[in-house]
Amino acid sequence: MTATELELQLAEEGTKTLSMQQCILDNLHPLGHYRQDEDQKVYVSISTKFLATFKTLLSRSTTALSSENMQFYKPPADGSARDNLMTRWGGMLFRLMACEPFPSCILEFSEDAIITVHLAIVNEMNLFPKQVISPTTDLKVDVSVVSARQMTITSKISVHEAKVDSQLLDFYYPGLSFNGFHGDNRGAASFYLKTNEFVDCQEEFYLHISLQLSADLLAVPLLIGPFSLSESVDEQPMSTLRPLYISAAEFVSIKESVSDLPGKIWDSAFFVSTAVFEYSRDKDSFNILDLSTGNGAVGLSTLIRIQTIFPNKETRLTLTDLEEALPLITENVKDLKNQYSIADVINIQEYIWGRSVQKLIQAPFDVIVACDLIYENEFFSDLVNSLDDLCTPGKTRIFIGYKNRGLTIEEKNNLWDSLRAKFTVERISVKSNVAPGHDNIINDDVGVEVWQLYKNFISQV
Ligand SMILES: C[S@@+](CC[C@H](N)C(=O)[O-])C[C@H]1O[C@@H](n2cnc3c(N)ncnc32)[C@H](O)[C@@H]1O
């Protein structure tokens, strides 16, 4: 796939939308060129292999960010000095992201073949508040190679840091003399590879990139690939994946689409998956519905975690979403089937809130996951009706992950009032493993609320 020059017209000069668009584009593609017309219109030109991705991203992000209530940096209201993530980073769960230009899908053995990955640190909306990193802050990254077959870090190929010294890197990342970030949320990692044992040239690998534990910032790591070491393999588009850690060293890798609403892993996922896993502990069989799963992250990581730790438990999973989301969900399920024996227990179905729940063939469910589904007022009553229809009294537990992304207090209160009218509602606290060495991050620290809902046999209805 060859890169194409793309020119996009942005919002009007001086508007909030323009600064948001520039922030998102800079994070995704730091090498873009901006120009302003005589008629004051602003354009950005970028060389990209992913035209459609960029266009979709821009339109979706613009819509998502146009809400006046959007809060993407939130210092604590009481000015408290509690030394936690909320105080230091405004309740944001950051993540590492790969930016264009991406490295080739074919990596080379030779020691002089230096590979460079352009990186950014962003939140779930691809934004980053500049005040989080001081001009003198250094954040180093670790890069390792992951075998695509087992999705575990392999010792077959080792990664050796190369000096970041090209003119291009110096220009875009001034002062960066190591793999990581210097005083900016944009940085790079340059390295070469050495094979430590025989590697089949057809074998596929991923690069696992994470902030070093000593770095004064937490960011969810990144997987990019697949790569191979042979030119005989066809070039294929590079994917961005997230490792969801199910133990200190094991992770489930989920493919993301950075451009689409249903394709990303949103912040609540990291905590709701742990809450559901903990709830499954004393059940012999466990039937999960991940409602509007996006890319399958919560349901799949929970299923694999249960199967890995309790192999005798009979666990089933249904993943639903809008039709447009189903291809990525199907791809993630297919990829994971190659590594885990999950073939016969997963059911993927289209389901739109408010529609009849009769078609959901694996019902009734022990658990329903509703993760980051609350952000648009107009769909609330459909969503509440679906949850109501799907909940079996005395059996079903609903786990809601919620983060403020622009609802007014009134809208949020109305929604919770309508849920309380139908369910017993309890807020819970969950610790989760978000990145290697960061295994006790509390949901409240990154602004995520986790709620459990259920109906007793003597129903409140
Ligand atoms: C912010 S994403 C959250 C995805 C996923 N649950 C997660 O936590 O990563 C919201 C999801 O709701 C889905 N969605 C939006 N409106 C919907 C509707 N009316 N019916 C069903 N799903 C819907 C979207 O396709 C998207 O996957």
The ligand as a MOL file (V3000), in Angstrom:
LIG
                    3D

  0  0  0     0  0            999 V3000
M  V30 BEGIN CTAB
M  V30 COUNTS 27 29 0 0 0
M  V30 BEGIN ATOM
M  V30 1 C -18.0570 4.2480 23.3360 0
M  V30 2 S -18.3460 2.7340 22.5020 0 CHG=1
M  V30 3 C -18.0530 1.5450 23.7900 0
M  V30 4 C -17.6540 0.2170 23.2390 0
M  V30 5 C -17.3060 -0.8410 24.2470 0
M  V30 6 N -18.4540 -1.2140 25.0450 0
M  V30 7 C -16.1440 -0.4390 25.1110 0
M  V30 8 O -16.3100 -0.2390 26.3190 0
M  V30 9 O -15.0240 -0.2960 24.6180 0 CHG=-1
M  V30 10 C -20.1160 2.7080 22.3330 0
M  V30 11 C -20.6330 1.5170 21.5840 0
M  V30 12 O -22.0590 1.5540 21.5290 0
M  V30 13 C -22.5000 1.1890 20.2360 0
M  V30 14 N -23.8180 1.8090 20.0140 0
M  V30 15 C -24.0900 3.1260 19.8520 0
M  V30 16 N -25.4090 3.3230 19.6880 0
M  V30 17 C -25.9970 2.1110 19.7390 0
M  V30 18 C -27.3590 1.6570 19.6290 0
M  V30 19 N -28.3520 2.5150 19.4290 0
M  V30 20 N -27.6120 0.3310 19.7290 0
M  V30 21 C -26.5960 -0.5340 19.9210 0
M  V30 22 N -25.2900 -0.1750 20.0490 0
M  V30 23 C -24.9920 1.1310 19.9480 0
M  V30 24 C -21.4160 1.6940 19.3200 0
M  V30 25 O -21.3970 0.9910 18.0880 0
M  V30 26 C -20.1610 1.4410 20.1540 0
M  V30 27 O -19.6060 0.1730 19.9330 0
M  V30 END ATOM
M  V30 BEGIN BOND
M  V30 1 1 1 2
M  V30 2 1 2 3
M  V30 3 1 2 10
M  V30 4 1 3 4
M  V30 5 1 4 5
M  V30 6 1 5 6
M  V30 7 1 5 7
M  V30 8 2 7 8
M  V30 9 1 7 9
M  V30 10 1 10 11
M  V30 11 1 11 12
M  V30 12 1 11 26
M  V30 13 1 12 13
M  V30 14 1 13 14
M  V30 15 1 13 24
M  V30 16 1 14 15
M  V30 17 1 14 23
M  V30 18 2 15 16
M  V30 19 1 16 17
M  V30 20 1 17 18
M  V30 21 2 17 23
M  V30 22 1 18 19
M  V30 23 2 18 20
M  V30 24 1 20 21
M  V30 25 2 21 22
M  V30 26 1 22 23
M  V30 27 1 24 25
M  V30 28 1 24 26
M  V30 29 1 26 27
M  V30 END BOND
M  V30 END CTAB
M  END
